[in-house]
Amino acid sequence: MRWLPLLASLSLVAGTSGLWGAPSPLDLPYPDGGAGRLVQTGNVPQAVALGDLDRDGDLDAVVANAFDDAIVLLRGDGAGGFMAEPGLNVGPTPGPPPGVANDLPRDVAIADVDGDWMLDVVVVNSGRPSGPAVAPSVAVLRGRPDGNLTPPVFYPLGAGAAESATLALGQIDEDEPLDLVVGHRGSRGISVLRGRRNGRFDSAQVTSLTTPGPAVTGLAVADLDLDGRGDVIVANERDIQILRGNGNGTFQPAVTLVTAGTGAAIGDIALTDLNGDGAFDLVFIDASQARISALMGIEANGTFASRIDTPTPGLAIPTALAVEDFTLDGLLDVAMTSWGAPANEQISVHRGNGEGGFLPAPALSPAGRQPVDLVAGHLTSEGAPDILTANQGEGGGDDVTVVLGAATRPPGPSLLLGEQRDIAAQAGPAVAVAPGLGIDPANGDRWLCDPLRRRIVRLSATGTRLGEIDTGAFGCFDPQDVAIHRVSGNLWIAGGSAQAIWQITPLGQVLGTIPTGPLTGIALDEDSGRLYVTVEANTALFALSLAGALLDSYDLPDPVTDLAFEPDTGHLLATRAGEDRVLVLALDEADGEADIIDQIDLHDAAPILGRSNPIAVGHRGGPAPIVVTTDTGAIAALAEPEPGEWRAASIFAHDTGLRLGGLAASSEAAVFAADRGLRGEVLGVDEALSLFRRLPFNGDMGMELRRWAAVAVAGNEIVCLEEREPEIRVFSAQGTPVRSIHVTAMLHRRPGAVAFHPPRGTLFVLGDRRLVELSLAGALLNTYPIDATLAEASLSFDPASGHLIALAAQHRRFVRIAAGTGQVVSRRSLAGDLPPALSPRGLALRANSGQWVVSTSAPSVLVEATLMPGAMASGLMLR
């Protein structure tokens, strides 16, 4: 029997015209009327989540398939397309093959649960009460550097937990790791699993609920009362309750927020701020009434300012919702799926009015059979949010619907958009981790293997992208390494799972194929006409003719993962998995061995790369002959100025590894940017927005890896906020650590932004609804309450007014704050100015120029902005 959600038992309630009258066509930014396309995923999809699992800059999707006891990874291609990978089993119960349900995965989330900057996947398995009974559980699959997932670790959900189906992540206690909250359909209650810093979770703590609702249908986690401890909002089909957290996984007695009565069917919920007043608003759907409801200004004690109900006439039973600015007008909207007869199963977008109400909307797209979940995100680089629904497919389906937003915004206010500078320098292709590298000896072009996308990518010697070849078109689905012929420019590609070598032209025409084993590396010696290859998990190095005949074999001390040939010496260069060095191999013909005669330590040669390890190596000749790619997505060219002394001559970040956060300006018109990405640096940017200084602050003060959320310049010192710790680090301008300031007691949470106020000589630090003022030595001077819209804002100082300027990314606006009182002076929306694809992240003012520099959600992109003289509302121009 198919697992059907609660709504299967409801009858369709006819919609009425309601307060808004009959629906009228809206100019929605979705082409072709929002026509969607279907992606097959598996057996009875129940939930879908979005996240960039492989760190290539494109969102991927994870789908939970109940009747396969598995999840499916859909690798995004950046253009709205997906490539489905084989299912990963997430059920702890051994049993029949796929298609027969045991553990029933019902919900899925993507988040960094272990703080290693790689996204992990959390799955809720509902289990079943009989036939035979299977206990509910949570499966946690941690992300790996190559974009794949570790095998699942399972956690039972505790005594009394039954048929668990709803998941929320948040901070229940006062430490930093994320905690898990799971709602149960078969028993009235929730389970809390508190996270540890090592990525594991404590045993489940079960909290029972007294409610007329038979099942938990929605969850949200937030600190509603600002006591530093997470609270939980629980939708129970017939009421919504608030559980105020004690900070240890237990809760105070529940208070009821709203009661819907017998026959109600409260479903999906979303916690947001619809009117931008800084208070929490709750949006939920009531399937029995076919409407969207908003509770404005909810409080932890169960009160709220007002309730606004919006009927959804003409649509079937609502099943799932997401809150985003779908119409690109600066106001939050609701996208909703509805379920009924096949012709009525739709996706609709309801335009928000900025006060908690929504305009009725015609159907946007068929949603597929029986849509049960909906998410939104930017699958493409720009435009309106894209929409995905999971369709459980009773009577057909078993798929995900993808609806892409328009690439341009509808008519309305615009801005002068000028030059943007990518300070990742030669950002090039989205190859997150390139396992193979070949260098054209004739011109120095680099060919990078990208097995995730079945391609090889060509970069110039300076990192400019020149093109790519789809290797999947001729059967090489996971290229591992490449070698290039000097004269002809032809390429030899080592395939992995296809177990072959392909010889192709630079345009991708196949010239020949050599059957082999699962290769990891290939190198070409043109003078002798030999190909050297290595095989996965094999301690042999094989020499082949160009026609594929086996000529020789050599013993290796250990398996290697990549090869390159050094024509000047006749030596081979190699890398080994997980090691921080490049090996130099000499072939001993007499003994048949490949001896290690030298090792090049990448950490010594390029300390700026932190803990990066080389995974591919190439040889190009010249003053910096050796080139490596690393597991953090960088390309480094290594020179040997003195015998045995290797140094990085140049470094290019060819992926989206730079995750720029807060900005700060110095007295030299330079800007310093905090890198929230893998390298954990502070970057100096000159007046031309070109990178001129990298300060590698990793490895200081006894900690191996840091990621900086924000940065401020205070005289000759640089002040950095640690991404994962409630701590401020102060460095000299040269990067020498000076002191630390602990702010846990001041903010209850880690700090989110910092700014230096020169006239006052103090630091302002933004935390969870608090703005604190500190001396440079770290003494607490003042504390000011702030609203929730600034919880994730960046902070800067405006010398013209003496005010602080907060840049609220989520609400896309500037907020001017009086430094002496903490009061908001003015707000300025960016909704009509900033392109929807570029969410603001950090802000800094150049000295003596009036030019502001803004970091954006586009990886490693900075833009210049001018705040017009006078009132903040007078405008923003980007250059």
C-alpha positions, -999 to 999 in steps of 0.1 A, spaced: 0 0 0 13 35 -8 21 57 21 -3 86 17 -1 118 37 -29 130 59 -45 150 31 -55 119 12 -85 115 35 -98 150 30 -125 161 6 -119 192 -15 -134 224 -1 -147 247 -28 -129 280 -29 -147 314 -27 -138 347 -41 -129 360 -6 -117 395 2 -97 399 -29 -124 390 -54 -118 368 -84 -82 360 -93 -67 382 -119 -37 375 -141 -4 386 -126 29 394 -143 49 366 -127 85 363 -136 82 328 -149 84 322 -187 58 301 -206 33 305 -178 56 287 -154 57 255 -174 76 229 -154 95 198 -164 97 165 -146 128 147 -133 124 110 -125 138 102 -90 126 70 -75 98 53 -58 73 75 -39 93 108 -33 83 124 0 106 154 3 132 175 -16 160 197 -3 185 220 -21 222 227 -14 256 229 -31 269 195 -20 299 194 -44 308 231 -39 308 238 -77 286 269 -73 254 251 -86 226 239 -63 221 202 -61 189 185 -49 184 155 -26 151 136 -28 138 112 -1 121 82 -17 99 63 8 94 30 -11 131 27 -19 144 33 16 168 56 -2 177 92 -12 187 102 -47 212 130 -54 204 152 -83 236 171 -94 227 206 -106 243 219 -138 238 256 -131 212 259 -159 182 242 -141 191 207 -152 200 177 -130 219 145 -133 205 117 -111 229 95 -93 222 60 -80 201 59 -48 218 58 -14 202 35 11 193 55 43 173 28 62 190 9 90 167 -21 85 181 -48 62 154 -64 40 139 -67 5 152 -50 -26 142 -14 -35 105 -11 -41 95 -27 -8 93 -2 21 109 -8 54 121 24 70 102 49 48 123 81 44 98 110 49 118 142 52 153 154 43 174 185 50 208 198 38 230 216 63 265 217 77 259 198 109 296 192 118 311 227 111 336 215 85 322 238 57 309 209 37 271 203 35 257 172 51 223 154 46 199 145 74 170 121 67 140 112 88 128 76 85 92 73 97 93 35 102 60 16 104 39 4 132 32 -32 119 38 -58 92 66 -61 107 71 -31 129 101 -8 121 112 19 146 116 54 133 152 68 130 173 96 117 201 90 92 230 115 90 253 114 59 282 138 62 296 156 32 331 147 18 355 170 0 347 153 -33 311 163 -30 299 128 -22 284 116 11 297 92 38 276 61 47 247 70 70 250 70 108 217 61 124 200 75 155 168 60 171 142 86 180 134 74 215 107 55 233 72 67 223 83 81 190 61 66 162 59 72 124 82 103 124 78 125 94 88 161 100 123 176 105 137 210 115 173 220 123 183 248 147 200 256 179 181 242 209 209 246 234 234 274 238 264 258 220 272 262 183 264 229 165 230 224 150 204 203 168 177 182 152 140 183 160 118 156 146 80 156 147 59 124 149 28 115 130 20 83 149 24 98 184 17 133 197 52 146 203 87 156 191 122 142 196 153 164 200 188 152 191 214 177 203 244 181 181 281 178 191 311 194 175 323 162 159 292 159 138 275 133 159 243 137 180 232 128 215 205 103 222 170 115 214 150 133 241 112 128 236 87 155 245 50 145 245 23 170 236 -13 174 248 -31 184 216 -64 176 198 -43 171 166 -34 135 158 -1 143 141 27 168 139 26 184 104 50 213 107 80 224 127 101 256 131 130 264 154 139 300 166 148 319 197 115 337 202 122 351 236 158 361 230 172 341 260 198 323 239 179 290 239 160 277 209 122 274 210 101 251 188 68 259 170 48 227 164 18 224 140 -4 195 151 -31 195 124 -57 211 147 -36 236 166 -2 253 167 18 253 199 50 269 212 75 250 233 99 274 251 133 258 253 153 252 286 185 250 266 191 213 274 167 196 250 137 199 273 109 225 272 85 244 294 48 235 292 35 242 257 14 273 251 -12 273 223 -7 299 195 -38 291 175 -66 264 176 -83 254 143 -110 231 157 -124 197 147 -120 189 110 -91 213 105 -60 203 87 -31 226 95 -2 216 74 31 232 64 44 262 83 71 288 77 87 313 102 96 346 85 91 384 87 65 394 61 63 431 69 99 438 78 91 451 113 117 428 130 91 406 146 85 369 138 56 361 116 42 326 110 27 315 77 7 283 76 -18 265 53 -51 250 64 -61 223 39 -97 221 52 -103 257 45 -81 261 14 -64 292 26 -31 307 36 -29 322 71 -4 346 86 1 352 123 19 386 126 42 394 155 41 361 174 56 360 209 70 331 229 40 334 253 16 324 226 3 359 217 4 376 183 -5 410 170 -30 400 142 -41 371 120 -46 375 83 -64 348 63 -61 347 25 -85 323 7 -71 304 -23 -102 303 -46 -100 280 -76 -72 259 -62 -73 224 -47 -61 214 -12 -29 232 -3 -1 207 7 32 226 10 46 261 9 77 282 6 83 319 14 105 339 -10 104 370 -31 91 351 -61 78 382 -79 110 403 -75 92 433 -60 110 434 -27 80 418 -8 78 382 4 54 359 -15 42 323 -10 46 295 -35 22 267 -28 14 232 -41 -22 220 -42 -36 185 -44 -68 171 -58 -79 156 -90 -49 154 -115 -61 185 -133 -60 205 -100 -25 195 -88 -8 227 -93 20 251 -82 7 286 -75 25 319 -65 7 343 -43 20 378 -43 26 393 -9 13 428 0 40 435 26 14 434 54 7 397 58 -19 393 31 -15 377 -3 -31 382 -37 -49 352 -51 -30 337 -81 -38 315 -110 -20 282 -112 16 286 -123 24 250 -134 11 215 -132 30 200 -102 30 163 -110 9 137 -93 3 143 -56 28 169 -47 39 166 -11 69 190 -7 81 222 -22 114 241 -20 128 272 -38 163 284 -46 184 298 -75 193 268 -97 205 293 -123 227 323 -118 200 350 -119 163 358 -119 134 348 -99 137 318 -75 133 285 -91 108 260 -76 110 222 -71 82 199 -59 84 163 -48 55 143 -63 47 110 -47 28 99 -77 -2 78 -68 -12 64 -101 19 76 -119 47 101 -114 74 94 -88 93 125 -99 103 161 -91 88 191 -109 113 219 -118 100 254 -126 126 279 -136 123 316 -129 128 342 -156 164 353 -162 154 390 -160 132 409 -136 98 423 -148 95 460 -157 102 483 -127 129 503 -110 163 495 -123 199 506 -116 230 514 -135 249 482 -134 285 486 -144 318 467 -139 320 438 -115 354 423 -106 359 387 -97 387 388 -72 391 350 -72 412 359 -103 404 338 -133 374 322 -117 370 301 -148 349 270 -147 330 255 -119 354 226 -113 353 222 -75 379 195 -72 399 184 -103 414 149 -99 434 151 -131 455 178 -148 473 180 -181 493 208 -195 498 215 -232 536 217 -236 532 239 -266 512 268 -251 509 261 -213 471 256 -215 458 235 -186 432 207 -191 413 199 -159 393 167 -154 358 172 -140 343 137 -135 312 151 -117 301 168 -150 317 143 -174 340 168 -190 374 182 -193 379 220 -191 405 240 -208 422 270 -191 448 293 -204 482 296 -186 467 326 -168 436 308 -158 411 322 -184 385 296 -194 389 286 -231 364 259 -234 354 223 -225 348 189 -240 319 167 -230 337 134 -224 304 116 -216 294 120 -253 319 93 -262 315 71 -231 341 86 -207 318 93 -178 344 100 -152 377 114 -167 405 110 -142 436 124 -160 448 138 -193 480 140 -212 487 163 -242 510 158 -273 533 188 -280 531 187 -318 496 176 -326 478 189 -295 459 156 -293 448 144 -258 449 111 -241 422 108 -215 423 82 -187 388 70 -179 379 55 -145 349 33 -144 349 29 -182 384 14 -180 398 28 -212 421 55 -227 406 78 -253 428 96 -278 409 128 -290 417 160 -309 415 193 -290 380 197 -305 368 164 -290 369 141 -320 378 106 -310 408 91 -328 411 58 -309 404 38 -278 426 16 -257 409 -9 -232 425 -8 -197 416 -11 -161 401 16 -139 428 43 -144 438 71 -120 467 87 -139 483 91 -173 515 108 -186 530 110 -220 567 107 -229 568 120 -265 605 112 -272 601 75 -264 565 73 -275 553 59 -242 522 63 -222 526 58 -184 494 49 -166 484 39 -130 454 18 -120 431 23 -91 444 7 -58 473 -9 -77 510 -5 -68 522 -9 -104 531 17 -130 525 5 -165 543 17 -197 522 14 -229 529 22 -265 507 48 -282 488 19 -297 481 4 -263 506 -25 -262 521 -32 -228 559 -24 -228 570 -25 -191 557 -24 -156 573 -9 -125 566 -14 -88 554 16 -67 557 19 -29 520 28 -27 492 35 -52 492 70 -67 463 91 -80 478 113 -107 508 114 -130 528 139 -151 561 135 -171 591 158 -167 608 158 -201 640 176 -189 649 148 -164 628 119 -176 613 117 -141 576 112 -133 556 134 -109 528 118 -89 503 125 -61 489 102 -34 455 104 -19 454 125 13 491 135 12 504 171 12 532 165 -13 542 158 -49 564 128 -54 593 127 -79 597 92 -93 627 78 -112 623 46 -132 649 19 -124 649 -3 -155 671 -29 -139 650 -36 -108 617 -27 -124 609 -2 -97 596 34 -97 617 49 -69 608 81 -49 639 103 -53 623 136 -40 592 151 -24 578 186 -28 558 196 3 529 219 -8 524 233 26 560 246 27 558 258 -9 524 275 -6 515 282 31 488 305 19 468 275 8 465 263 44 457 226 47 452 221 9 465 188 -5 476 183 -41 454 159 -60 466 165 -96 500 175 -110 512 187 -144 545 198 -159 548 228 -182 585 238 -182 597 274 -177 606 291 -145 576 276 -126 574 242 -142 552 222 -118 515 230 -115 492 213 -90 454 214 -84 443 210 -47 414 196 -28 402 232 -20 399 241 -57 431 261 -63 457 258 -90 493 266 -79 524 270 -101 556 260 -82 591 274 -89 624 262 -75 645 294 -70 671 274 -50 678 236 -54 652 218 -32 635 251 -22 601 251 -39 578 282 -37 544 290 -52 550 315 -81 512 320 -87 479 307 -74 446 308 -92 413 299 -75 394 283 -104 363 273 -84 339 292 -62 361 286 -31 361 323 -20 330 329 0 333 366 8 316 378 39 321 411 57 342 440 43 362 467 59 381 497 45 415 510 54 430 544 53 447 536 20 414 533 0 420 495 1 393 471 12 398 440 33 373 411 27 367 382 50 368 348 33 342 325 47 354 297 25 379 269 27 410 290 28 400 312 58 419 343 47 415 380 48 420 395 14 433 429 5 417 446 -25 431 477 -42 412 507 -58 408 487 -90 391 459 -70 421 437 -78 435 413 -52 468 426 -38 472 410 -5 463 377 11 466 373 49 464 336 58 452 338 94 449 300 96 471 281 120 473 310 145 465 308 182 465 271 183 437 264 158 443 247 125 415 261 104 395 293 107 368 308 86 361 345 89 325 359 89 334 396 91 364 419 93 370 455 105 401 477 103 409 496 136 439 518 130 468 494 123 449 464 135 426 440 116 396 427 136 382 393 125 351 374 136 354 337 137 327 319 116 321 291 141 332 304 174 318 333 196 352 350 195 369 381 180 405 378 168 427 409 165 458 408 142 484 433 131 483 446 95 509 419 87 487 391 100 504 386 134 479 376 161 476 402 189 447 393 212 413 375 214 380 388 227 354 363 239 318 376 235 297 346 245 283 362 276 276 395 258 257 381 228 245 346 238 254 336 202 284 340 180 289 375 166 276 382 131 293 415 121 318 440 135 326 477 127 352 501 141 339 536 150 369 559 148 354 590 166 344 568 195 375 545 193 353 515 199 341 483 182 304 477 175 295 440 173 262 427 160 247 395 175 214 379 180 191 409 184 218 427 202 243 454 192 272 457 217 299 484 220 333 472 231 366 489 238 395 478 217 407 457 247 373 439 247 356 456 277 318 458 273 306 495 272 270 494 260 243 470 248 215 480 225 185 458 214 179 455 177 152 439 156 153 404 140 159 417 105 195 426 114 204 393 129 223 383 98 234 418 87 269 432 80 280 464 96 301 494 86 308 530 97 297 561 77 321 590 84 297 616 68 271 611 95 288 592 123 262 565 120 266 528 116 253 513 84 239 478 86 233 458 54 205 433 59 210 406 33 178 387 38 156 418 35 179 435 9 181 469 25 204 494 43 196 504 78 212 535 94 218 532 132 227 560 156 260 549 173 252 565 207 217 551 211 214 520 189 182 535 174 173 530 137 175 564 119 163 553 85 159 522 62 165 520 25 152 491 4 174 477 -24 145 457 -39 143 479 -70 180 484 -74 200 453 -68 196 425 -93 178 396 -76 206 372 -82 231 394 -62 222 394 -26 243 419 -6 267 404 20 292 429 32 297 467 30 327 490 33 334 527 24 366 537 7 385 564 24 380 599 9 361 587 -21 325 582 -11 326 548 -29 312 518 -11 322 483 -20 297 455 -16 304 418 -14 276 397 -28 261 362 -28 278 355 -61 310 337 -50 340 360 -49 323 389 -67 327 425 -54 307 455 -68 312 492 -62 283 513 -51 276 550 -46 252 561 -19 238 594 -32 245 624 -10 217 632 15 190 609 26 196 572 23 164 567 3 178 589 -25 193 559 -43 221 534 -48 241 530 -80 264 501 -87 294 506 -109 
